[in-house]
Amino acid sequence: MFRRTFVKLAVLSLAVAPTATAADGSAEAPGYGGAGYGELEKPQQTVDRHPVQSEHKPKPQPDRTPTATDAGGNPLLTTFGVGSSRVYLYGKAARVTFQINDRADTVSVRLIVRSATTGERVRTIDLGEQATGVAHSYRFTGREGGELPAGRYHVRVSARDGAGNALVRNAGTSAVDEIGVFPYRFPLKGNFPYGDPGSRFGAPRSGHKHQGQDIGAPEGTQIRAVRGGIVRTVAYQKNGAGNYIVIDGAGVQKDYVYMHLQTDSTRVREGQRVRTGQWIGNVGNTGASFGAHLHFEIWQGAWWGGGEPIDPFPSLRRWDRWS
């Protein structure tokens, strides 16, 4: 958790205007002032099938005979693990790896997901028949059978051969690993202040109210997508938002808006699909901004397309605890 430093941030008041074309040819967006830096419902059990990547081609197994690793005829787990301590929904998947040895050429494999808090089984992921004696890799997204609620989970591997013999594990090999699943990520990487009341949603502006939350940060600080989705707008507004990005969030009816980005720092294009946590640009001081900061908005529905802005502060505080 980052230590917060609360500082009084200067605010520039502007008028709101929908996106248009400025006299100098730049894209127009609503006017925004800036604050400167330094001044669990019970889920249903589901079954989902996904392809499993093998890290090696299955070895030929004609006339296969038992080896010393076979455990009395039971499938034997020799390796298992989840490669990440957390995964963000619509972000980079966590890699689950395992290898099972057995006399049989294949065994039926499942991943069991349980709440680390209650122990309740919340997902069963059926991986089908998998070759024995080779390493396998599965991409765990946290969306198998539906989005998992935010929290920590135990992932366990289970297997049986054709004769019904259950999986046993090798000495020193665990069949269970833990991972956190979170639907959003905080947008900044580094120390930051939320600023004074003038930086908050609803703060008075000239002819309108502030529609987002200002987060002060040094210029050049990386900005990460809070939620994966489709980039709807990449534009520049000289007298307002400066360089800005609008992302239509995946799986939700919300748009997420990032403003005042550093010149030439934008790393995405319109129509591009991005992942949660992806680096999309840097904190800047462009447009009508006084001091480097990120102006961040959440819209219920489309941004300036029939939607309404909502206060992002409670969500940001919650995502900060996760991230």
Order of alpha helices (4+ residues) and beta strands (2+ residues): beta-beta-beta-beta-beta-beta-beta-beta-beta-beta-beta-beta-beta-beta-beta-beta-beta-beta-beta-beta-beta-beta-alpha
